[in-house]
Amino acid sequence: MYGVIVGGSVAGAGAAGQLATTGFSTLAVIVAATTLVAAGLSLWKLAPRRRRG
């Protein structure tokens, strides 16, 4: 019952179920990255321009 599991790697449809338990969400990463890019661009537009001369 508690012996060595043969074929211990997770593959196929089992990998999708196993990924859910890690807490990693691709959609959350995409949303966070988009938010950071939008915030950076808005700060870029608010920053004063350098005067040359």
PQR file of N, CA, C, O and H, with PARSE charges and radii, in Angstrom:
ATOM      1  N   MET A   1       0.816  -1.188   0.000 -0.4000 1.5000
ATOM      2  CA  MET A   1       0.000   0.000   0.000 -0.0000 2.0000
ATOM      3  C   MET A   1       0.865   1.260   0.000  0.5500 1.7000
ATOM      4  O   MET A   1       0.557   2.205  -0.727 -0.5500 1.4000
ATOM      5  N   TYR A   2       1.939   1.303   0.793 -0.4000 1.5000
ATOM      6  CA  TYR A   2       2.808   2.469   0.843 -0.0000 2.0000
ATOM      7  C   TYR A   2       4.126   2.216   0.147  0.5500 1.7000
ATOM      8  O   TYR A   2       5.138   2.825   0.493 -0.5500 1.4000
ATOM      9  H   TYR A   2       2.189   0.536   1.384  0.4000 1.0000
ATOM     10  N   GLY A   3       4.130   1.344  -0.809 -0.4000 1.5000
ATOM     11  CA  GLY A   3       5.348   1.008  -1.527 -0.0000 2.0000
ATOM     12  C   GLY A   3       5.682   2.041  -2.584  0.5500 1.7000
ATOM     13  O   GLY A   3       5.049   3.094  -2.671 -0.5500 1.4000
ATOM     14  H   GLY A   3       3.308   0.849  -1.090  0.4000 1.0000
ATOM     15  N   VAL A   4       6.691   1.722  -3.390 -0.4000 1.5000
ATOM     16  CA  VAL A   4       7.129   2.612  -4.459 -0.0000 2.0000
ATOM     17  C   VAL A   4       6.072   2.618  -5.556  0.5500 1.7000
ATOM     18  O   VAL A   4       5.585   1.565  -5.968 -0.5500 1.4000
ATOM     19  H   VAL A   4       7.205   0.867  -3.320  0.4000 1.0000
ATOM     20  N   ILE A   5       5.728   3.794  -6.017 -0.4000 1.5000
ATOM     21  CA  ILE A   5       4.745   3.918  -7.088 -0.0000 2.0000
ATOM     22  C   ILE A   5       5.460   3.776  -8.418  0.5500 1.7000
ATOM     23  O   ILE A   5       6.414   4.502  -8.699 -0.5500 1.4000
ATOM     24  H   ILE A   5       6.123   4.649  -5.682  0.4000 1.0000
ATOM     25  N   VAL A   6       5.002   2.848  -9.231 -0.4000 1.5000
ATOM     26  CA  VAL A   6       5.599   2.641 -10.547 -0.0000 2.0000
ATOM     27  C   VAL A   6       5.066   3.720 -11.484  0.5500 1.7000
ATOM     28  O   VAL A   6       3.867   3.997 -11.499 -0.5500 1.4000
ATOM     29  H   VAL A   6       4.228   2.258  -9.003  0.4000 1.0000
ATOM     30  N   GLY A   7       5.958   4.327 -12.265 -0.4000 1.5000
ATOM     31  CA  GLY A   7       5.548   5.398 -13.171 -0.0000 2.0000
ATOM     32  C   GLY A   7       5.180   6.645 -12.392  0.5500 1.7000
ATOM     33  O   GLY A   7       4.073   7.163 -12.540 -0.5500 1.4000
ATOM     34  H   GLY A   7       6.932   4.102 -12.253  0.4000 1.0000
ATOM     35  N   GLY A   8       6.080   7.128 -11.574 -0.4000 1.5000
ATOM     36  CA  GLY A   8       5.800   8.245 -10.692 -0.0000 2.0000
ATOM     37  C   GLY A   8       5.612   9.586 -11.368  0.5500 1.7000
ATOM     38  O   GLY A   8       5.134  10.527 -10.735 -0.5500 1.4000
ATOM     39  H   GLY A   8       6.979   6.708 -11.453  0.4000 1.0000
ATOM     40  N   SER A   9       5.976   9.701 -12.638 -0.4000 1.5000
ATOM     41  CA  SER A   9       5.809  10.989 -13.312 -0.0000 2.0000
ATOM     42  C   SER A   9       4.354  11.186 -13.725  0.5500 1.7000
ATOM     43  O   SER A   9       3.648  10.234 -14.058 -0.5500 1.4000
ATOM     44  H   SER A   9       6.364   8.937 -13.152  0.4000 1.0000
ATOM     45  N   VAL A  10       3.929  12.432 -13.696 -0.4000 1.5000
ATOM     46  CA  VAL A  10       2.558  12.773 -14.069 -0.0000 2.0000
ATOM     47  C   VAL A  10       2.565  13.238 -15.508  0.5500 1.7000
ATOM     48  O   VAL A  10       3.354  14.108 -15.877 -0.5500 1.4000
ATOM     49  H   VAL A  10       4.502  13.206 -13.426  0.4000 1.0000
ATOM     50  N   ALA A  11       1.695  12.670 -16.324 -0.4000 1.5000
ATOM     51  CA  ALA A  11       1.644  13.057 -17.737 -0.0000 2.0000
ATOM     52  C   ALA A  11       0.206  13.049 -18.226  0.5500 1.7000
ATOM     53  O   ALA A  11      -0.671  12.432 -17.621 -0.5500 1.4000
ATOM     54  H   ALA A  11       1.054  11.963 -16.024  0.4000 1.0000
ATOM     55  N   GLY A  12      -0.018  13.741 -19.325 -0.4000 1.5000
ATOM     56  CA  GLY A  12      -1.328  13.727 -19.954 -0.0000 2.0000
ATOM     57  C   GLY A  12      -2.370  14.488 -19.165  0.5500 1.7000
ATOM     58  O   GLY A  12      -2.095  15.564 -18.636 -0.5500 1.4000
ATOM     59  H   GLY A  12       0.695  14.242 -19.817  0.4000 1.0000
ATOM     60  N   ALA A  13      -3.562  13.933 -19.085 -0.4000 1.5000
ATOM     61  CA  ALA A  13      -4.670  14.592 -18.394 -0.0000 2.0000
ATOM     62  C   ALA A  13      -4.389  14.699 -16.896  0.5500 1.7000
ATOM     63  O   ALA A  13      -4.891  15.611 -16.239 -0.5500 1.4000
ATOM     64  H   ALA A  13      -3.786  13.059 -19.515  0.4000 1.0000
ATOM     65  N   GLY A  14      -3.608  13.793 -16.358 -0.4000 1.5000
ATOM     66  CA  GLY A  14      -3.253  13.875 -14.941 -0.0000 2.0000
ATOM     67  C   GLY A  14      -2.407  15.088 -14.620  0.5500 1.7000
ATOM     68  O   GLY A  14      -2.457  15.601 -13.502 -0.5500 1.4000
ATOM     69  H   GLY A  14      -3.200  13.052 -16.891  0.4000 1.0000
ATOM     70  N   ALA A  15      -1.622  15.556 -15.594 -0.4000 1.5000
ATOM     71  CA  ALA A  15      -0.780  16.731 -15.377 -0.0000 2.0000
ATOM     72  C   ALA A  15      -1.627  17.980 -15.192  0.5500 1.7000
ATOM     73  O   ALA A  15      -1.275  18.853 -14.398 -0.5500 1.4000
ATOM     74  H   ALA A  15      -1.582  15.139 -16.502  0.4000 1.0000
ATOM     75  N   ALA A  16      -2.734  18.077 -15.908 -0.4000 1.5000
ATOM     76  CA  ALA A  16      -3.605  19.248 -15.773 -0.0000 2.0000
ATOM     77  C   ALA A  16      -4.225  19.294 -14.381  0.5500 1.7000
ATOM     78  O   ALA A  16      -4.341  20.369 -13.792 -0.5500 1.4000
ATOM     79  H   ALA A  16      -3.020  17.368 -16.552  0.4000 1.0000
ATOM     80  N   GLY A  17      -4.619  18.158 -13.858 -0.4000 1.5000
ATOM     81  CA  GLY A  17      -5.180  18.109 -12.519 -0.0000 2.0000
ATOM     82  C   GLY A  17      -4.138  18.372 -11.460  0.5500 1.7000
ATOM     83  O   GLY A  17      -4.436  18.982 -10.433 -0.5500 1.4000
ATOM     84  H   GLY A  17      -4.525  17.285 -14.336  0.4000 1.0000
ATOM     85  N   GLN A  18      -2.931  17.924 -11.690 -0.4000 1.5000
ATOM     86  CA  GLN A  18      -1.845  18.122 -10.745 -0.0000 2.0000
ATOM     87  C   GLN A  18      -1.409  19.587 -10.715  0.5500 1.7000
ATOM     88  O   GLN A  18      -1.015  20.094  -9.665 -0.5500 1.4000
ATOM     89  H   GLN A  18      -2.689  17.428 -12.524  0.4000 1.0000
ATOM     90  N   LEU A  19      -1.476  20.266 -11.858 -0.4000 1.5000
ATOM     91  CA  LEU A  19      -1.068  21.658 -11.939 -0.0000 2.0000
ATOM     92  C   LEU A  19      -1.981  22.549 -11.113  0.5500 1.7000
ATOM     93  O   LEU A  19      -1.546  23.566 -10.572 -0.5500 1.4000
ATOM     94  H   LEU A  19      -1.796  19.854 -12.711  0.4000 1.0000
ATOM     95  N   ALA A  20      -3.246  22.165 -11.018 -0.4000 1.5000
ATOM     96  CA  ALA A  20      -4.196  22.981 -10.277 -0.0000 2.0000
ATOM     97  C   ALA A  20      -3.867  23.019  -8.783  0.5500 1.7000
ATOM     98  O   ALA A  20      -4.206  23.986  -8.101 -0.5500 1.4000
ATOM     99  H   ALA A  20      -3.600  21.340 -11.457  0.4000 1.0000
ATOM    100  N   THR A  21      -3.225  22.002  -8.282 -0.4000 1.5000
ATOM    101  CA  THR A  21      -2.921  21.960  -6.858 -0.0000 2.0000
ATOM    102  C   THR A  21      -1.707  22.809  -6.493  0.5500 1.7000
ATOM    103  O   THR A  21      -1.468  23.050  -5.310 -0.5500 1.4000
ATOM    104  H   THR A  21      -2.949  21.217  -8.836  0.4000 1.0000
ATOM    105  N   THR A  22      -0.934  23.267  -7.479 -0.4000 1.5000
ATOM    106  CA  THR A  22       0.262  24.046  -7.183 -0.0000 2.0000
ATOM    107  C   THR A  22      -0.061  25.516  -6.927  0.5500 1.7000
ATOM    108  O   THR A  22       0.767  26.239  -6.374 -0.5500 1.4000
ATOM    109  H   THR A  22      -1.129  23.071  -8.440  0.4000 1.0000
ATOM    110  N   GLY A  23      -1.241  25.964  -7.319 -0.4000 1.5000
ATOM    111  CA  GLY A  23      -1.611  27.344  -7.130 -0.0000 2.0000
ATOM    112  C   GLY A  23      -1.178  28.238  -8.280  0.5500 1.7000
ATOM    113  O   GLY A  23      -1.403  29.447  -8.225 -0.5500 1.4000
ATOM    114  H   GLY A  23      -1.914  25.377  -7.768  0.4000 1.0000
ATOM    115  N   PHE A  24      -0.568  27.688  -9.312 -0.4000 1.5000
ATOM    116  CA  PHE A  24      -0.122  28.460 -10.465 -0.0000 2.0000
ATOM    117  C   PHE A  24      -1.283  28.653 -11.427  0.5500 1.7000
ATOM    118  O   PHE A  24      -1.945  27.689 -11.812 -0.5500 1.4000
ATOM    119  H   PHE A  24      -0.385  26.706  -9.356  0.4000 1.0000
ATOM    120  N   SER A  25      -1.524  29.874 -11.807 -0.4000 1.5000
ATOM    121  CA  SER A  25      -2.592  30.168 -12.752 -0.0000 2.0000
ATOM    122  C   SER A  25      -2.031  31.037 -13.877  0.5500 1.7000
ATOM    123  O   SER A  25      -1.574  32.155 -13.640 -0.5500 1.4000
ATOM    124  H   SER A  25      -0.987  30.657 -11.494  0.4000 1.0000
ATOM    125  N   THR A  26      -2.068  30.523 -15.077 -0.4000 1.5000
ATOM    126  CA  THR A  26      -1.541  31.254 -16.223 -0.0000 2.0000
ATOM    127  C   THR A  26      -2.329  32.537 -16.450  0.5500 1.7000
ATOM    128  O   THR A  26      -1.746  33.575 -16.764 -0.5500 1.4000
ATOM    129  H   THR A  26      -2.439  29.614 -15.269  0.4000 1.0000
ATOM    130  N   LEU A  27      -3.627  32.477 -16.296 -0.4000 1.5000
ATOM    131  CA  LEU A  27      -4.453  33.664 -16.494 -0.0000 2.0000
ATOM    132  C   LEU A  27      -4.097  34.755 -15.485  0.5500 1.7000
ATOM    133  O   LEU A  27      -4.066  35.934 -15.836 -0.5500 1.4000
ATOM    134  H   LEU A  27      -4.101  31.634 -16.041  0.4000 1.0000
ATOM    135  N   ALA A  28      -3.832  34.374 -14.248 -0.4000 1.5000
ATOM    136  CA  ALA A  28      -3.466  35.355 -13.223 -0.0000 2.0000
ATOM    137  C   ALA A  28      -2.132  36.017 -13.565  0.5500 1.7000
ATOM    138  O   ALA A  28      -1.966  37.215 -13.338 -0.5500 1.4000
ATOM    139  H   ALA A  28      -3.858  33.416 -13.964  0.4000 1.0000
ATOM    140  N   VAL A  29      -1.199  35.270 -14.096 -0.4000 1.5000
ATOM    141  CA  VAL A  29       0.100  35.831 -14.485 -0.0000 2.0000
ATOM    142  C   VAL A  29      -0.073  36.804 -15.644  0.5500 1.7000
ATOM    143  O   VAL A  29       0.557  37.861 -15.661 -0.5500 1.4000
ATOM    144  H   VAL A  29      -1.334  34.296 -14.281  0.4000 1.0000
ATOM    145  N   ILE A  30      -0.922  36.459 -16.614 -0.4000 1.5000
ATOM    146  CA  ILE A  30      -1.160  37.340 -17.758 -0.0000 2.0000
ATOM    147  C   ILE A  30      -1.827  38.631 -17.304  0.5500 1.7000
ATOM    148  O   ILE A  30      -1.442  39.714 -17.746 -0.5500 1.4000
ATOM    149  H   ILE A  30      -1.434  35.601 -16.599  0.4000 1.0000
ATOM    150  N   VAL A  31      -2.820  38.531 -16.429 -0.4000 1.5000
ATOM    151  CA  VAL A  31      -3.507  39.722 -15.918 -0.0000 2.0000
ATOM    152  C   VAL A  31      -2.542  40.606 -15.129  0.5500 1.7000
ATOM    153  O   VAL A  31      -2.558  41.827 -15.282 -0.5500 1.4000
ATOM    154  H   VAL A  31      -3.132  37.651 -16.069  0.4000 1.0000
ATOM    155  N   ALA A  32      -1.712  40.007 -14.297 -0.4000 1.5000
ATOM    156  CA  ALA A  32      -0.749  40.778 -13.504 -0.0000 2.0000
ATOM    157  C   ALA A  32       0.273  41.468 -14.406  0.5500 1.7000
ATOM    158  O   ALA A  32       0.615  42.628 -14.174 -0.5500 1.4000
ATOM    159  H   ALA A  32      -1.698  39.015 -14.172  0.4000 1.0000
ATOM    160  N   ALA A  33       0.760  40.777 -15.420 -0.4000 1.5000
ATOM    161  CA  ALA A  33       1.738  41.370 -16.333 -0.0000 2.0000
ATOM    162  C   ALA A  33       1.126  42.525 -17.114  0.5500 1.7000
ATOM    163  O   ALA A  33       1.764  43.562 -17.295 -0.5500 1.4000
ATOM    164  H   ALA A  33       0.482  39.835 -15.609  0.4000 1.0000
ATOM    165  N   THR A  34      -0.101  42.352 -17.575 -0.4000 1.5000
ATOM    166  CA  THR A  34      -0.777  43.418 -18.309 -0.0000 2.0000
ATOM    167  C   THR A  34      -0.991  44.642 -17.422  0.5500 1.7000
ATOM    168  O   THR A  34      -0.824  45.777 -17.869 -0.5500 1.4000
ATOM    169  H   THR A  34      -0.619  41.509 -17.428  0.4000 1.0000
ATOM    170  N   THR A  35      -1.358  44.408 -16.175 -0.4000 1.5000
ATOM    171  CA  THR A  35      -1.563  45.509 -15.237 -0.0000 2.0000
ATOM    172  C   THR A  35      -0.269  46.269 -14.991  0.5500 1.7000
ATOM    173  O   THR A  35      -0.271  47.500 -14.959 -0.5500 1.4000
ATOM    174  H   THR A  35      -1.494  43.486 -15.812  0.4000 1.0000
ATOM    175  N   LEU A  36       0.831  45.554 -14.817 -0.4000 1.5000
ATOM    176  CA  LEU A  36       2.113  46.207 -14.592 -0.0000 2.0000
ATOM    177  C   LEU A  36       2.570  47.007 -15.805  0.5500 1.7000
ATOM    178  O   LEU A  36       3.131  48.093 -15.659 -0.5500 1.4000
ATOM    179  H   LEU A  36       0.832  44.554 -14.843  0.4000 1.0000
ATOM    180  N   VAL A  37       2.334  46.480 -16.996 -0.4000 1.5000
ATOM    181  CA  VAL A  37       2.709  47.204 -18.217 -0.0000 2.0000
ATOM    182  C   VAL A  37       1.873  48.471 -18.343  0.5500 1.7000
ATOM    183  O   VAL A  37       2.403  49.533 -18.670 -0.5500 1.4000
ATOM    184  H   VAL A  37       1.878  45.598 -17.116  0.4000 1.0000
ATOM    185  N   ALA A  38       0.571  48.369 -18.087 -0.4000 1.5000
ATOM    186  CA  ALA A  38      -0.299  49.542 -18.177 -0.0000 2.0000
ATOM    187  C   ALA A  38       0.094  50.593 -17.142  0.5500 1.7000
ATOM    188  O   ALA A  38       0.081  51.786 -17.447 -0.5500 1.4000
ATOM    189  H   ALA A  38       0.141  47.506 -17.822  0.4000 1.0000
ATOM    190  N   ALA A  39       0.439  50.179 -15.938 -0.4000 1.5000
ATOM    191  CA  ALA A  39       0.871  51.130 -14.907 -0.0000 2.0000
ATOM    192  C   ALA A  39       2.180  51.801 -15.299  0.5500 1.7000
ATOM    193  O   ALA A  39       2.348  53.003 -15.094 -0.5500 1.4000
ATOM    194  H   ALA A  39       0.449  49.210 -15.690  0.4000 1.0000
ATOM    195  N   GLY A  40       3.098  51.041 -15.854 -0.4000 1.5000
ATOM    196  CA  GLY A  40       4.367  51.617 -16.306 -0.0000 2.0000
ATOM    197  C   GLY A  40       4.178  52.628 -17.420  0.5500 1.7000
ATOM    198  O   GLY A  40       4.823  53.677 -17.431 -0.5500 1.4000
ATOM    199  H   GLY A  40       2.962  50.064 -16.020  0.4000 1.0000
ATOM    200  N   LEU A  41       3.292  52.315 -18.361 -0.4000 1.5000
ATOM    201  CA  LEU A  41       3.041  53.250 -19.459 -0.0000 2.0000
ATOM    202  C   LEU A  41       2.365  54.525 -18.972  0.5500 1.7000
ATOM    203  O   LEU A  41       2.661  55.611 -19.469 -0.5500 1.4000
ATOM    204  H   LEU A  41       2.768  51.463 -18.353  0.4000 1.0000
ATOM    205  N   SER A  42       1.471  54.404 -18.015 -0.4000 1.5000
ATOM    206  CA  SER A  42       0.810  55.601 -17.502 -0.0000 2.0000
ATOM    207  C   SER A  42       1.797  56.488 -16.743  0.5500 1.7000
ATOM    208  O   SER A  42       1.722  57.713 -16.837 -0.5500 1.4000
ATOM    209  H   SER A  42       1.230  53.522 -17.611  0.4000 1.0000
ATOM    210  N   LEU A  43       2.718  55.882 -15.993 -0.4000 1.5000
ATOM    211  CA  LEU A  43       3.742  56.672 -15.318 -0.0000 2.0000
ATOM    212  C   LEU A  43       4.693  57.321 -16.311  0.5500 1.7000
ATOM    213  O   LEU A  43       5.170  58.432 -16.082 -0.5500 1.4000
ATOM    214  H   LEU A  43       2.778  54.887 -15.917  0.4000 1.0000
ATOM    215  N   TRP A  44       4.966  56.637 -17.403 -0.4000 1.5000
ATOM    216  CA  TRP A  44       5.828  57.178 -18.449 -0.0000 2.0000
ATOM    217  C   TRP A  44       5.202  58.438 -19.052  0.5500 1.7000
ATOM    218  O   TRP A  44       5.900  59.414 -19.327 -0.5500 1.4000
ATOM    219  H   TRP A  44       4.579  55.735 -17.588  0.4000 1.0000
ATOM    220  N   LYS A  45       3.885  58.411 -19.254 -0.4000 1.5000
ATOM    221  CA  LYS A  45       3.192  59.571 -19.823 -0.0000 2.0000
ATOM    222  C   LYS A  45       3.112  60.728 -18.820  0.5500 1.7000
ATOM    223  O   LYS A  45       3.087  61.892 -19.221 -0.5500 1.4000
ATOM    224  H   LYS A  45       3.318  57.618 -19.030  0.4000 1.0000
ATOM    225  N   LEU A  46       3.074  60.423 -17.543 -0.4000 1.5000
ATOM    226  CA  LEU A  46       2.977  61.479 -16.523 -0.0000 2.0000
ATOM    227  C   LEU A  46       4.326  62.147 -16.240  0.5500 1.7000
ATOM    228  O   LEU A  46       4.365  63.285 -15.772 -0.5500 1.4000
ATOM    229  H   LEU A  46       3.094  59.477 -17.217  0.4000 1.0000
ATOM    230  N   ALA A  47       5.401  61.465 -16.513 -0.4000 1.5000
ATOM    231  CA  ALA A  47       6.722  62.012 -16.210 -0.0000 2.0000
ATOM    232  C   ALA A  47       7.008  63.226 -17.072  0.5500 1.7000
ATOM    233  O   ALA A  47       6.680  63.233 -18.258 -0.5500 1.4000
ATOM    234  H   ALA A  47       5.370  60.541 -16.893  0.4000 1.0000
ATOM    235  N   PRO A  48       7.622  64.267 -16.485 -0.5600 1.5000
ATOM    236  CA  PRO A  48       7.931  65.463 -17.274  0.2800 2.0000
ATOM    237  C   PRO A  48       9.024  65.172 -18.303  0.5500 1.7000
ATOM    238  O   PRO A  48       9.919  64.361 -18.069 -0.5500 1.4000
ATOM    239  N   ARG A  49       8.930  65.843 -19.430 -0.4000 1.5000
ATOM    240  CA  ARG A  49       9.916  65.668 -20.501 -0.0000 2.0000
ATOM    241  C   ARG A  49      11.201  66.415 -20.159  0.5500 1.7000
ATOM    242  O   ARG A  49      11.170  67.451 -19.495 -0.5500 1.4000
ATOM    243  H   ARG A  49       8.202  66.502 -19.620  0.4000 1.0000
ATOM    244  N   ARG A  50      12.314  65.887 -20.613 -0.4000 1.5000
ATOM    245  CA  ARG A  50      13.597  66.572 -20.419 -0.0000 2.0000
ATOM    246  C   ARG A  50      13.712  67.749 -21.376  0.5500 1.7000
ATOM    247  O   ARG A  50      13.366  67.654 -22.553 -0.5500 1.4000
ATOM    248  H   ARG A  50      12.340  65.046 -21.153  0.4000 1.0000
ATOM    249  N   ARG A  51      14.197  68.834 -20.852 -0.4000 1.5000
ATOM    250  CA  ARG A  51      14.411  70.014 -21.687 -0.0000 2.0000
ATOM    251  C   ARG A  51      15.839  69.974 -22.198  0.5500 1.7000
ATOM    252  O   ARG A  51      16.782  69.807 -21.424 -0.5500 1.4000
ATOM    253  H   ARG A  51      14.478  68.911 -19.896  0.4000 1.0000
ATOM    254  N   ARG A  52      15.989  70.125 -23.485 -0.4000 1.5000
ATOM    255  CA  ARG A  52      17.336  70.119 -24.069 -0.0000 2.0000
ATOM    256  C   ARG A  52      17.697  71.545 -24.459  0.5500 1.7000
ATOM    257  O   ARG A  52      16.899  72.275 -25.046 -0.5500 1.4000
ATOM    258  H   ARG A  52      15.223  70.260 -24.113  0.4000 1.0000
ATOM    259  N   GLY A  53      18.896  71.906 -24.123 -0.4000 1.5000
ATOM    260  CA  GLY A  53      19.322  73.214 -24.564 -0.0000 2.0000
ATOM    261  C   GLY A  53      19.860  73.992 -23.484  0.5500 1.7000
ATOM    262  O   GLY A  53      20.270  75.134 -23.690 -0.5500 1.4000
ATOM    263  H   GLY A  53      19.544  71.312 -23.646  0.4000 1.0000
TER
END
